[in-house]
Amino acid sequence: MQKKEMFSNLSFGGKLQTIRCECGQKILVIPDVKEMGHAIESHAEKHREKERIPDKGNSTFERIQDSLIEQLLDLASLEGEREKSNLILR
């Protein structure tokens, strides 16, 4: 999935933000890190359960989890840059 596609549904400025799984499911970004981690793991677990071969299920879980975490970190980085530029403009 292209980074441009990942962020096409994100909005800043106090609006709700989401990350998107390769299956198309949107996951709401919340500020509680522990709960956000739980939401990502829970979604990745659904993908693992769909696989019949345990090793494939584990690799699918890791791939989905890594992708969602990467999007979340990219989003946090973008938000940090946006806040930094707002401070400079003031």
C-alpha positions as CSV (number, residue, x, y, z in Angstrom):
1,M,0.0,0.0,0.0
2,Q,1.4,3.4,-1.0
3,K,1.9,6.0,1.8
4,K,-0.3,8.4,-0.1
5,E,-3.1,5.9,0.0
6,M,-2.6,5.3,3.7
7,F,-3.0,8.9,4.6
8,S,-5.8,9.8,2.1
9,N,-8.4,9.3,4.8
10,L,-6.6,11.1,7.6
11,S,-7.6,14.5,8.7
12,F,-5.8,16.9,11.1
13,G,-6.9,19.8,13.3
14,G,-8.9,17.9,16.0
15,K,-10.7,15.7,13.6
16,L,-10.8,11.9,13.9
17,Q,-7.9,10.1,12.4
18,T,-7.7,6.5,11.1
19,I,-5.2,4.0,9.8
20,R,-6.2,1.4,7.2
21,C,-5.5,-2.3,7.0
22,E,-4.7,-3.9,3.7
23,C,-8.1,-5.6,4.0
24,G,-9.8,-2.1,3.9
25,Q,-10.8,-2.0,7.5
26,K,-10.3,1.5,9.1
27,I,-9.0,1.6,12.7
28,L,-9.7,4.7,14.7
29,V,-6.5,6.3,16.1
30,I,-6.9,7.0,19.8
31,P,-4.4,8.8,22.1
32,D,-4.2,5.9,24.7
33,V,-1.1,4.0,23.5
34,K,-2.0,0.8,25.4
35,E,-5.5,0.7,23.9
36,M,-4.2,1.6,20.4
37,G,-1.8,-1.4,20.7
38,H,-4.7,-3.6,21.8
39,A,-6.8,-2.5,18.8
40,I,-4.0,-3.2,16.4
41,E,-3.3,-6.7,17.9
42,S,-7.0,-7.5,18.0
43,H,-7.3,-6.7,14.3
44,A,-4.2,-8.6,13.3
45,E,-5.4,-11.6,15.3
46,K,-8.5,-11.7,13.1
47,H,-6.2,-12.1,10.1
48,R,-4.2,-14.9,11.9
49,E,-7.4,-16.8,12.7
50,K,-8.4,-16.9,9.0
51,E,-5.3,-18.8,8.0
52,R,-5.4,-22.6,8.1
53,I,-1.6,-23.1,8.4
54,P,-0.3,-21.8,11.8
55,D,3.1,-20.5,10.4
56,K,1.2,-18.6,7.7
57,G,-1.1,-17.2,10.3
58,N,1.8,-16.0,12.4
59,S,3.5,-14.3,9.5
60,T,0.2,-12.7,8.5
61,F,-0.3,-11.5,12.0
62,E,3.2,-9.9,12.0
63,R,2.8,-8.4,8.6
64,I,-0.6,-6.8,9.5
65,Q,0.6,-5.6,12.9
66,D,3.8,-4.1,11.4
67,S,1.9,-2.3,8.7
68,L,-0.6,-0.7,11.1
69,I,2.2,0.3,13.6
70,E,4.2,1.8,10.7
71,Q,1.1,3.9,9.6
72,L,0.6,5.0,13.2
73,L,4.2,6.1,13.6
74,D,4.1,7.9,10.3
75,L,0.9,9.7,11.3
76,A,2.4,10.7,14.7
77,S,5.5,12.0,12.8
78,L,3.3,14.0,10.4
79,E,1.3,15.4,13.3
80,G,4.5,16.4,15.1
81,E,5.8,18.2,12.0
82,R,2.5,20.0,11.6
83,E,2.5,21.2,15.2
84,K,6.1,22.3,14.8
85,S,5.3,24.3,11.7
86,N,2.3,25.9,13.4
87,L,4.6,27.1,16.2
88,I,7.1,28.6,13.7
89,L,4.3,30.4,11.9
90,R,3.0,32.1,15.0
